[in-house]
Amino acid sequence: MSQKDSLPIPAAASKDPRSLEVLRVWIAGGEQHVALAFGMWEDPAAWGLLLADLARHIAEAHAQQDDSVSAEDFLEEIRAGFESEMDSPSDEVSGQVQ
């Protein structure tokens, strides 16, 4: 992956000396690959909050680019996909903490 393909760092994160990156996700070789900073929260529900906030950001970004579907409707589709994948995973999680 070239530097030009990297996503920009948000301005607030660049300005805050205490900011930290929590999650990166790539599609490579037709599969999802993840790097995450683990251990910053003792309560697993905090990860649920992060995932919910992330879903809302995705829905809002989509709505800003395509006004044919509202952010709320798009978010409901994300929720349906999430619940379906949680109930019947399409693949197995692999890898290890490094």
N, C-alpha and C positions, 0 to 999 in steps of 0.2 A: 504494500500500500504506500503510495507516495504521500508526501506532506500535503500536496494540493487536495488530496481526497480526505484529509482529516477535518473533522468538524471544529469550528472555532470554540475557544474557551469563552464562556460568558464573561462580560465585563465585570460583574460583581465578584466572580471567582478570581479574576486577574488582580483585582484591587485588594482583596482580603488576604493578608498573609497567613491566616489560619484556615483558609479554604482547603478542601481535599477532594480528590476525585473518588467517587464511590463505585461507579459502574461503567464498563465499556462493553459493547456488543458488536460483533462483526458477523457478516455472512462470508464464509470462505469455503471453497470446495463444495458449495451447495448445502453447507451446514452452519448452524449458529455456534459461535464461539464467544465465551464470556470471560472477562477479567473483572474481579470485584475486590473491593477492600472490605474485608470481613472482620467482625469483632468490635466494631465501634458502638454497637447497641446491644445491651443485654436482653432487652425485650424483643422477641421475634415480631411482635405487632408493629414495631417501628419499620420493619421491611415492608409490611403491608401498607403502611402510610406512604412509603416511598413509591411503591408500585401503583397505588391509587393516584397519587400526584402525577406520576409519569403518564398514566393513561389519560388524565385530564389535559396534560400538556400536548400529547399526541392528538387528541380530539380537537383541541383548540387550534393547533397548527393546521390540521386538515381543513377545518372550517374556514380559516383565513385564506387558504389556497383554492378551495372549491365550495362555492356557496350553494351547491345543490343538495348538500346534506348538513344539517345543523350539528354543532359540537355535541349536543345532548344525544342525538340519534347515533352519531358516530361512536360516542362513549358507550352506548348500550350495545353496539355491535362488538366493541372491544371486550366488554364484560361477558357477552355470550361466548366469544372465542376463548377467553380466559377460563371460564367455567367449564367449557367443553374440554379444553386441554388438561385442566386439572383433574377432571373426572376420568378421562380416557387419553393418557399421554400418547402422542404420535411417535415419540422416540424415547430413548433412555438417556438420562443424564450421566455423563462420564467426566473424567478429569479428576484433578486433585488440587488441594491447596498447596501453593508453593511458597 
